[in-house]
Amino acid sequence: MDPSLVRTSKFLSLVLRHKPERIGLTLDEHGWARVDALLEAANRYGKKLTLEMLQRTVAENDKQRFSFSADGTMIRANQGHSIQVDLQLERAIPPELLFHGTVERFIASIKAEGLLKRKRQYVHLSPDEETASRVGQRRGEPVILKVSSAKMHQDGHVFYLSKNGVWLTDHVPAEYINFPMGI
């Protein structure tokens, strides 16, 4: 992806997922911001952002982190919020296995507590090992955990599927996690 689009994506993640107030932006209860308000606030803040750049960032983002409303007047992050928003997600039945990419330094904590959402609204799970590996390698050598998601669902845990294919749940207890040999 074009480096300027990567910078724009990081900026959008900040203001649409974590700190809209930093630029004086207001999100509605479902995480939507008016596109014109975002452009105005970003430029006032000193981030040169045009409608064309915003559209390219949304369209070309490899993880499809953002989406426009059907009429194109609103924008929001698809998931990953540390602020409280209701994304109006519907419950979904997960596949047999889902995956989580992490690094070895977090394994002891995960074995003790499972996967926790921490500051986010949900734990994020990947549909395949390749995606989980890309997620994990952001922090170092990736370790891929296999989550027995069908068993979790059968035992009453709720799952959601975000618009960009990320599986979400409140917590993954350690007993549902298959750790790699030797880890």
VOKOL-258098 format. One record per residue (C-alpha): chain; x, y, z. Coordinates in Angstrom, 3 decimals, padded with zeros to 6 digits. Layout:
// residues N
+-------+----------+----------+----------+
! chain !       xx !       yy !       zz !
+-------+----------+----------+----------+
!     A !        X !        Y !        Z !
...
+-------+----------+----------+----------+
// end
This chain:
// residues 183
+-------+----------+----------+----------+
! chain !       xx !       yy !       zz !
+-------+----------+----------+----------+
!     A !  000.000 !  000.000 !  000.000 !
!     A !  001.108 !  003.543 ! -000.755 !
!     A !  002.933 !  004.989 !  002.333 !
!     A !  000.623 !  008.028 !  002.417 !
!     A ! -002.382 !  005.683 !  002.561 !
!     A ! -000.753 !  003.739 !  005.415 !
!     A ! -000.321 !  007.007 !  007.346 !
!     A ! -003.927 !  007.939 !  006.596 !
!     A ! -005.108 !  004.495 !  007.751 !
!     A ! -003.230 !  004.883 !  011.045 !
!     A ! -004.738 !  008.337 !  011.502 !
!     A ! -008.235 !  006.981 !  010.793 !
!     A ! -007.674 !  004.147 !  013.274 !
!     A ! -006.771 !  006.688 !  015.921 !
!     A ! -009.774 !  008.959 !  015.383 !
!     A ! -012.421 !  006.365 !  014.430 !
!     A ! -011.460 !  003.636 !  016.936 !
!     A ! -009.805 !  005.306 !  019.901 !
!     A ! -009.660 !  009.104 !  020.215 !
!     A ! -012.097 !  011.057 !  018.046 !
!     A ! -011.934 !  013.907 !  020.548 !
!     A ! -008.269 !  014.478 !  019.675 !
!     A ! -009.398 !  016.284 !  016.512 !
!     A ! -012.782 !  017.438 !  017.810 !
!     A ! -014.714 !  014.709 !  015.963 !
!     A ! -017.947 !  013.227 !  017.256 !
!     A ! -018.997 !  009.639 !  016.559 !
!     A ! -022.587 !  008.511 !  016.921 !
!     A ! -023.545 !  005.582 !  019.168 !
!     A ! -022.763 !  003.145 !  016.340 !
!     A ! -019.291 !  004.553 !  015.640 !
!     A ! -020.249 !  006.545 !  012.541 !
!     A ! -018.803 !  009.973 !  011.774 !
!     A ! -020.008 !  012.304 !  009.057 !
!     A ! -017.462 !  012.286 !  006.220 !
!     A ! -017.594 !  016.074 !  005.843 !
!     A ! -017.062 !  016.511 !  009.603 !
!     A ! -014.081 !  014.114 !  009.525 !
!     A ! -012.465 !  015.950 !  006.607 !
!     A ! -013.016 !  019.327 !  008.249 !
!     A ! -011.724 !  018.176 !  011.660 !
!     A ! -008.690 !  016.401 !  010.166 !
!     A ! -007.653 !  019.440 !  008.144 !
!     A ! -008.226 !  021.767 !  011.105 !
!     A ! -005.984 !  019.424 !  013.140 !
!     A ! -003.254 !  019.703 !  010.480 !
!     A ! -003.784 !  016.349 !  008.738 !
!     A ! -004.284 !  017.129 !  005.062 !
!     A ! -007.091 !  014.803 !  004.039 !
!     A ! -009.216 !  014.933 !  000.917 !
!     A ! -012.313 !  012.964 !  000.025 !
!     A ! -010.334 !  011.177 ! -002.706 !
!     A ! -007.610 !  010.112 ! -000.246 !
!     A ! -010.240 !  008.961 !  002.238 !
!     A ! -012.003 !  006.903 ! -000.439 !
!     A ! -008.713 !  005.352 ! -001.603 !
!     A ! -007.715 !  004.483 !  001.974 !
!     A ! -011.023 !  002.729 !  002.620 !
!     A ! -010.956 !  000.900 ! -000.728 !
!     A ! -007.295 ! -000.145 ! -000.653 !
!     A ! -006.836 ! -000.971 !  003.034 !
!     A ! -005.607 ! -004.568 !  003.098 !
!     A ! -007.522 ! -005.357 !  006.283 !
!     A ! -010.662 ! -003.460 !  005.260 !
!     A ! -010.664 ! -001.638 !  008.596 !
!     A ! -013.162 !  001.039 !  007.557 !
!     A ! -016.430 !  001.315 !  005.681 !
!     A ! -018.712 !  003.973 !  004.308 !
!     A ! -022.458 !  004.063 !  004.828 !
!     A ! -024.561 !  003.040 !  001.824 !
!     A ! -024.999 !  006.677 !  000.783 !
!     A ! -021.308 !  007.517 !  001.345 !
!     A ! -021.971 !  010.322 !  003.813 !
!     A ! -020.755 !  008.459 !  006.916 !
!     A ! -017.624 !  006.453 !  007.780 !
!     A ! -016.633 !  004.159 !  010.641 !
!     A ! -014.099 !  001.572 !  011.725 !
!     A ! -015.362 ! -001.992 !  011.301 !
!     A ! -014.007 ! -003.162 !  014.669 !
!     A ! -011.130 ! -002.651 !  017.100 !
!     A ! -012.619 !  000.185 !  019.122 !
!     A ! -011.325 !  001.030 !  022.572 !
!     A ! -014.255 !  003.423 !  023.001 !
!     A ! -017.780 !  002.179 !  023.570 !
!     A ! -019.782 !  001.910 !  020.354 !
!     A ! -022.554 ! -000.434 !  019.272 !
!     A ! -021.566 ! -001.822 !  015.892 !
!     A ! -024.940 ! -003.571 !  015.646 !
!     A ! -023.248 ! -006.892 !  015.012 !
!     A ! -025.394 ! -009.975 !  014.727 !
!     A ! -024.474 ! -013.224 !  016.425 !
!     A ! -022.796 ! -015.711 !  014.119 !
!     A ! -021.935 ! -019.399 !  014.291 !
!     A ! -018.156 ! -019.735 !  014.025 !
!     A ! -016.267 ! -022.405 !  012.105 !
!     A ! -014.685 ! -025.359 !  013.916 !
!     A ! -011.416 ! -023.492 !  014.447 !
!     A ! -010.362 ! -019.877 !  014.532 !
!     A ! -006.839 ! -018.534 !  014.993 !
!     A ! -005.055 ! -015.889 !  017.025 !
!     A ! -001.628 ! -014.497 !  016.233 !
!     A !  000.527 ! -013.415 !  019.141 !
!     A !  004.169 ! -013.558 !  020.245 !
!     A !  005.879 ! -015.852 !  022.744 !
!     A !  006.209 ! -013.249 !  025.517 !
!     A !  002.400 ! -013.257 !  025.950 !
!     A !  001.961 ! -017.046 !  026.094 !
!     A !  002.281 ! -017.445 !  029.891 !
!     A ! -000.416 ! -014.826 !  030.445 !
!     A ! -002.673 ! -016.412 !  027.805 !
!     A ! -002.216 ! -019.852 !  029.390 !
!     A ! -003.246 ! -018.387 !  032.747 !
!     A ! -006.118 ! -016.094 !  031.684 !
!     A ! -007.018 ! -017.009 !  028.105 !
!     A ! -007.380 ! -014.326 !  025.468 !
!     A ! -008.670 ! -011.092 !  026.969 !
!     A ! -010.083 ! -008.113 !  025.120 !
!     A ! -008.056 ! -005.718 !  027.261 !
!     A ! -008.844 ! -002.162 !  026.090 !
!     A ! -010.816 ! -003.284 !  023.050 !
!     A ! -014.476 ! -004.212 !  022.941 !
!     A ! -013.765 ! -007.777 !  021.786 !
!     A ! -011.074 ! -010.404 !  021.346 !
!     A ! -010.171 ! -010.567 !  017.646 !
!     A ! -009.814 ! -013.952 !  015.951 !
!     A ! -008.724 ! -014.741 !  012.411 !
!     A ! -010.411 ! -017.160 !  010.024 !
!     A ! -007.100 ! -018.670 !  008.893 !
!     A ! -003.508 ! -019.180 !  010.028 !
!     A ! -002.061 ! -016.853 !  007.383 !
!     A ! -004.069 ! -013.888 !  008.629 !
!     A ! -003.263 ! -014.730 !  012.254 !
!     A !  000.420 ! -014.875 !  011.348 !
!     A !  000.296 ! -011.387 !  009.797 !
!     A ! -001.395 ! -010.085 !  012.933 !
!     A !  001.120 ! -011.746 !  015.253 !
!     A !  004.208 ! -010.607 !  013.366 !
!     A !  003.456 ! -006.959 !  014.107 !
!     A !  005.073 ! -007.586 !  017.502 !
!     A !  007.802 ! -010.082 !  016.553 !
!     A !  008.044 ! -013.745 !  015.597 !
!     A !  004.412 ! -014.914 !  015.424 !
!     A !  002.983 ! -017.753 !  017.464 !
!     A ! -000.323 ! -019.049 !  016.095 !
!     A ! -002.928 ! -020.258 !  018.575 !
!     A ! -005.793 ! -022.478 !  017.462 !
!     A ! -009.115 ! -021.715 !  019.117 !
!     A ! -011.797 ! -024.400 !  019.391 !
!     A ! -014.483 ! -021.918 !  018.424 !
!     A ! -017.221 ! -024.442 !  017.588 !
!     A ! -016.808 ! -025.980 !  021.054 !
!     A ! -016.876 ! -022.516 !  022.636 !
!     A ! -020.085 ! -021.704 !  020.763 !
!     A ! -021.599 ! -025.034 !  021.782 !
!     A ! -020.753 ! -024.157 !  025.398 !
!     A ! -022.604 ! -020.845 !  025.162 !
!     A ! -019.962 ! -018.321 !  024.103 !
!     A ! -021.202 ! -015.686 !  021.671 !
!     A ! -019.407 ! -014.822 !  018.436 !
!     A ! -019.826 ! -012.015 !  015.937 !
!     A ! -018.403 ! -011.666 !  012.445 !
!     A ! -017.340 ! -008.148 !  011.537 !
!     A ! -017.844 ! -006.732 !  008.082 !
!     A ! -014.194 ! -007.345 !  007.198 !
!     A ! -014.119 ! -011.011 !  008.244 !
!     A ! -012.656 ! -010.685 !  011.742 !
!     A ! -014.342 ! -012.924 !  014.318 !
!     A ! -015.131 ! -011.244 !  017.639 !
!     A ! -015.932 ! -012.607 !  021.092 !
!     A ! -015.716 ! -011.319 !  024.661 !
!     A ! -013.117 ! -013.767 !  025.988 !
!     A ! -011.432 ! -017.005 !  025.000 !
!     A ! -010.810 ! -019.135 !  028.092 !
!     A ! -007.485 ! -020.999 !  027.995 !
!     A ! -009.178 ! -024.423 !  027.887 !
!     A ! -010.360 ! -023.674 !  024.338 !
!     A ! -006.876 ! -022.788 !  023.090 !
!     A ! -004.507 ! -025.257 !  021.454 !
!     A ! -000.934 ! -024.035 !  022.032 !
!     A !  001.856 ! -025.092 !  019.656 !
!     A !  004.147 ! -027.897 !  020.845 !
!     A !  007.025 ! -026.672 !  022.978 !
!     A !  005.388 ! -023.345 !  023.792 !
+-------+----------+----------+----------+
// end
